[in-house]
């Protein structure tokens, strides 16, 4: 945390860092930003296309906090995610 974003209040104090599990607990969206995770849009699309995901999930740029999706579809996609241990290796 460097004090550049108001969203950091959900993450950590200025000058501190936060890990994955704590970021989940504290709803630290900044931790999971595609740029920070070095996610490439084409790799993202390929991953989800292979799982026949709905259109709203294929475009990494469209996935924003304000994006509305059907709850049923969201839950279906969450069920397809690997278990936590495996997800850390992906």
PyMOL CGO cylinders between C-alpha atoms (Angstrom):
from pymol import cmd
from pymol.cgo import CYLINDER

trace = [
    CYLINDER, 0.00, 0.00, 0.00, 1.39, 3.31, -1.07, 0.3, 1, 1, 1, 1, 1, 1,
    CYLINDER, 1.39, 3.31, -1.07, -1.43, 5.69, -0.23, 0.3, 1, 1, 1, 1, 1, 1,
    CYLINDER, -1.43, 5.69, -0.23, -2.32, 6.31, -3.89, 0.3, 1, 1, 1, 1, 1, 1,
    CYLINDER, -2.32, 6.31, -3.89, -5.83, 4.87, -3.88, 0.3, 1, 1, 1, 1, 1, 1,
    CYLINDER, -5.83, 4.87, -3.88, -8.82, 5.25, -1.58, 0.3, 1, 1, 1, 1, 1, 1,
    CYLINDER, -8.82, 5.25, -1.58, -9.40, 1.51, -2.07, 0.3, 1, 1, 1, 1, 1, 1,
    CYLINDER, -9.40, 1.51, -2.07, -6.26, 0.76, -0.06, 0.3, 1, 1, 1, 1, 1, 1,
    CYLINDER, -6.26, 0.76, -0.06, -8.28, 1.23, 3.11, 0.3, 1, 1, 1, 1, 1, 1,
    CYLINDER, -8.28, 1.23, 3.11, -9.59, -2.31, 2.49, 0.3, 1, 1, 1, 1, 1, 1,
    CYLINDER, -9.59, -2.31, 2.49, -6.09, -3.68, 2.07, 0.3, 1, 1, 1, 1, 1, 1,
    CYLINDER, -6.09, -3.68, 2.07, -3.45, -2.35, 4.45, 0.3, 1, 1, 1, 1, 1, 1,
    CYLINDER, -3.45, -2.35, 4.45, -1.89, 0.70, 6.02, 0.3, 1, 1, 1, 1, 1, 1,
    CYLINDER, -1.89, 0.70, 6.02, 0.44, 2.93, 4.02, 0.3, 1, 1, 1, 1, 1, 1,
    CYLINDER, 0.44, 2.93, 4.02, 3.80, 1.20, 3.58, 0.3, 1, 1, 1, 1, 1, 1,
    CYLINDER, 3.80, 1.20, 3.58, 2.49, -2.26, 4.48, 0.3, 1, 1, 1, 1, 1, 1,
    CYLINDER, 2.49, -2.26, 4.48, 1.78, -5.26, 2.26, 0.3, 1, 1, 1, 1, 1, 1,
    CYLINDER, 1.78, -5.26, 2.26, -1.00, -7.84, 2.17, 0.3, 1, 1, 1, 1, 1, 1,
    CYLINDER, -1.00, -7.84, 2.17, -1.11, -11.51, 1.18, 0.3, 1, 1, 1, 1, 1, 1,
    CYLINDER, -1.11, -11.51, 1.18, -3.72, -13.40, -0.84, 0.3, 1, 1, 1, 1, 1, 1,
    CYLINDER, -3.72, -13.40, -0.84, -5.72, -14.89, 2.03, 0.3, 1, 1, 1, 1, 1, 1,
    CYLINDER, -5.72, -14.89, 2.03, -5.87, -11.64, 3.97, 0.3, 1, 1, 1, 1, 1, 1,
    CYLINDER, -5.87, -11.64, 3.97, -6.82, -9.76, 0.79, 0.3, 1, 1, 1, 1, 1, 1,
    CYLINDER, -6.82, -9.76, 0.79, -9.79, -12.12, 0.38, 0.3, 1, 1, 1, 1, 1, 1,
    CYLINDER, -9.79, -12.12, 0.38, -10.89, -11.63, 3.98, 0.3, 1, 1, 1, 1, 1, 1,
    CYLINDER, -10.89, -11.63, 3.98, -10.56, -7.84, 3.81, 0.3, 1, 1, 1, 1, 1, 1,
    CYLINDER, -10.56, -7.84, 3.81, -12.16, -7.52, 0.33, 0.3, 1, 1, 1, 1, 1, 1,
    CYLINDER, -12.16, -7.52, 0.33, -9.00, -5.94, -1.07, 0.3, 1, 1, 1, 1, 1, 1,
    CYLINDER, -9.00, -5.94, -1.07, -9.90, -5.65, -4.73, 0.3, 1, 1, 1, 1, 1, 1,
    CYLINDER, -9.90, -5.65, -4.73, -6.60, -3.96, -5.58, 0.3, 1, 1, 1, 1, 1, 1,
    CYLINDER, -6.60, -3.96, -5.58, -4.72, -7.17, -4.77, 0.3, 1, 1, 1, 1, 1, 1,
    CYLINDER, -4.72, -7.17, -4.77, -6.66, -9.03, -7.46, 0.3, 1, 1, 1, 1, 1, 1,
    CYLINDER, -6.66, -9.03, -7.46, -6.39, -6.46, -10.26, 0.3, 1, 1, 1, 1, 1, 1,
    CYLINDER, -6.39, -6.46, -10.26, -5.46, -8.13, -13.57, 0.3, 1, 1, 1, 1, 1, 1,
    CYLINDER, -5.46, -8.13, -13.57, -2.41, -5.89, -14.04, 0.3, 1, 1, 1, 1, 1, 1,
    CYLINDER, -2.41, -5.89, -14.04, -1.00, -6.77, -10.63, 0.3, 1, 1, 1, 1, 1, 1,
    CYLINDER, -1.00, -6.77, -10.63, -1.55, -10.47, -11.29, 0.3, 1, 1, 1, 1, 1, 1,
    CYLINDER, -1.55, -10.47, -11.29, -0.01, -10.13, -14.79, 0.3, 1, 1, 1, 1, 1, 1,
    CYLINDER, -0.01, -10.13, -14.79, -3.10, -11.64, -16.43, 0.3, 1, 1, 1, 1, 1, 1,
    CYLINDER, -3.10, -11.64, -16.43, -3.06, -11.48, -20.21, 0.3, 1, 1, 1, 1, 1, 1,
    CYLINDER, -3.06, -11.48, -20.21, -6.50, -10.92, -21.80, 0.3, 1, 1, 1, 1, 1, 1,
    CYLINDER, -6.50, -10.92, -21.80, -5.92, -13.57, -24.48, 0.3, 1, 1, 1, 1, 1, 1,
    CYLINDER, -5.92, -13.57, -24.48, -4.90, -16.21, -21.93, 0.3, 1, 1, 1, 1, 1, 1,
    CYLINDER, -4.90, -16.21, -21.93, -7.91, -15.29, -19.77, 0.3, 1, 1, 1, 1, 1, 1,
    CYLINDER, -7.91, -15.29, -19.77, -10.27, -15.64, -22.73, 0.3, 1, 1, 1, 1, 1, 1,
    CYLINDER, -10.27, -15.64, -22.73, -8.75, -18.98, -23.74, 0.3, 1, 1, 1, 1, 1, 1,
    CYLINDER, -8.75, -18.98, -23.74, -9.05, -20.38, -20.22, 0.3, 1, 1, 1, 1, 1, 1,
    CYLINDER, -9.05, -20.38, -20.22, -12.73, -19.50, -19.95, 0.3, 1, 1, 1, 1, 1, 1,
    CYLINDER, -12.73, -19.50, -19.95, -13.63, -20.38, -23.55, 0.3, 1, 1, 1, 1, 1, 1,
    CYLINDER, -13.63, -20.38, -23.55, -12.31, -23.89, -22.92, 0.3, 1, 1, 1, 1, 1, 1,
    CYLINDER, -12.31, -23.89, -22.92, -14.82, -24.10, -20.05, 0.3, 1, 1, 1, 1, 1, 1,
    CYLINDER, -14.82, -24.10, -20.05, -17.68, -22.75, -22.20, 0.3, 1, 1, 1, 1, 1, 1,
    CYLINDER, -17.68, -22.75, -22.20, -18.14, -19.76, -19.92, 0.3, 1, 1, 1, 1, 1, 1,
    CYLINDER, -18.14, -19.76, -19.92, -20.77, -17.09, -20.61, 0.3, 1, 1, 1, 1, 1, 1,
    CYLINDER, -20.77, -17.09, -20.61, -19.79, -14.03, -22.65, 0.3, 1, 1, 1, 1, 1, 1,
    CYLINDER, -19.79, -14.03, -22.65, -19.55, -11.72, -19.61, 0.3, 1, 1, 1, 1, 1, 1,
    CYLINDER, -19.55, -11.72, -19.61, -16.66, -13.80, -18.28, 0.3, 1, 1, 1, 1, 1, 1,
    CYLINDER, -16.66, -13.80, -18.28, -14.61, -13.95, -21.49, 0.3, 1, 1, 1, 1, 1, 1,
    CYLINDER, -14.61, -13.95, -21.49, -13.63, -10.28, -21.66, 0.3, 1, 1, 1, 1, 1, 1,
    CYLINDER, -13.63, -10.28, -21.66, -11.25, -9.40, -18.84, 0.3, 1, 1, 1, 1, 1, 1,
    CYLINDER, -11.25, -9.40, -18.84, -11.71, -5.67, -19.47, 0.3, 1, 1, 1, 1, 1, 1,
    CYLINDER, -11.71, -5.67, -19.47, -15.49, -5.94, -18.93, 0.3, 1, 1, 1, 1, 1, 1,
    CYLINDER, -15.49, -5.94, -18.93, -15.11, -7.50, -15.49, 0.3, 1, 1, 1, 1, 1, 1,
    CYLINDER, -15.11, -7.50, -15.49, -15.50, -4.49, -13.26, 0.3, 1, 1, 1, 1, 1, 1,
    CYLINDER, -15.50, -4.49, -13.26, -17.07, -4.02, -9.81, 0.3, 1, 1, 1, 1, 1, 1,
    CYLINDER, -17.07, -4.02, -9.81, -20.13, -2.47, -11.45, 0.3, 1, 1, 1, 1, 1, 1,
    CYLINDER, -20.13, -2.47, -11.45, -20.60, -5.38, -13.89, 0.3, 1, 1, 1, 1, 1, 1,
    CYLINDER, -20.60, -5.38, -13.89, -23.94, -7.11, -13.31, 0.3, 1, 1, 1, 1, 1, 1,
    CYLINDER, -23.94, -7.11, -13.31, -24.23, -10.82, -13.95, 0.3, 1, 1, 1, 1, 1, 1,
    CYLINDER, -24.23, -10.82, -13.95, -26.94, -13.39, -13.24, 0.3, 1, 1, 1, 1, 1, 1,
    CYLINDER, -26.94, -13.39, -13.24, -26.32, -14.97, -9.83, 0.3, 1, 1, 1, 1, 1, 1,
    CYLINDER, -26.32, -14.97, -9.83, -27.04, -18.44, -11.20, 0.3, 1, 1, 1, 1, 1, 1,
    CYLINDER, -27.04, -18.44, -11.20, -24.34, -18.04, -13.88, 0.3, 1, 1, 1, 1, 1, 1,
    CYLINDER, -24.34, -18.04, -13.88, -21.86, -16.67, -11.36, 0.3, 1, 1, 1, 1, 1, 1,
    CYLINDER, -21.86, -16.67, -11.36, -22.39, -19.62, -9.03, 0.3, 1, 1, 1, 1, 1, 1,
    CYLINDER, -22.39, -19.62, -9.03, -22.06, -22.08, -11.92, 0.3, 1, 1, 1, 1, 1, 1,
    CYLINDER, -22.06, -22.08, -11.92, -18.72, -20.56, -12.91, 0.3, 1, 1, 1, 1, 1, 1,
    CYLINDER, -18.72, -20.56, -12.91, -17.44, -20.54, -9.34, 0.3, 1, 1, 1, 1, 1, 1,
    CYLINDER, -17.44, -20.54, -9.34, -18.18, -24.27, -9.14, 0.3, 1, 1, 1, 1, 1, 1,
    CYLINDER, -18.18, -24.27, -9.14, -15.81, -24.84, -12.07, 0.3, 1, 1, 1, 1, 1, 1,
    CYLINDER, -15.81, -24.84, -12.07, -12.85, -23.22, -10.35, 0.3, 1, 1, 1, 1, 1, 1,
    CYLINDER, -12.85, -23.22, -10.35, -10.13, -25.54, -9.07, 0.3, 1, 1, 1, 1, 1, 1,
    CYLINDER, -10.13, -25.54, -9.07, -9.83, -26.22, -5.34, 0.3, 1, 1, 1, 1, 1, 1,
    CYLINDER, -9.83, -26.22, -5.34, -7.77, -23.65, -3.44, 0.3, 1, 1, 1, 1, 1, 1,
    CYLINDER, -7.77, -23.65, -3.44, -4.59, -25.71, -3.33, 0.3, 1, 1, 1, 1, 1, 1,
    CYLINDER, -4.59, -25.71, -3.33, -4.71, -26.34, -7.06, 0.3, 1, 1, 1, 1, 1, 1,
    CYLINDER, -4.71, -26.34, -7.06, -5.67, -22.72, -7.79, 0.3, 1, 1, 1, 1, 1, 1,
    CYLINDER, -5.67, -22.72, -7.79, -2.48, -21.50, -6.16, 0.3, 1, 1, 1, 1, 1, 1,
    CYLINDER, -2.48, -21.50, -6.16, -0.47, -23.59, -8.64, 0.3, 1, 1, 1, 1, 1, 1,
    CYLINDER, -0.47, -23.59, -8.64, -2.42, -22.39, -11.72, 0.3, 1, 1, 1, 1, 1, 1,
]
cmd.load_cgo(trace, "trace")
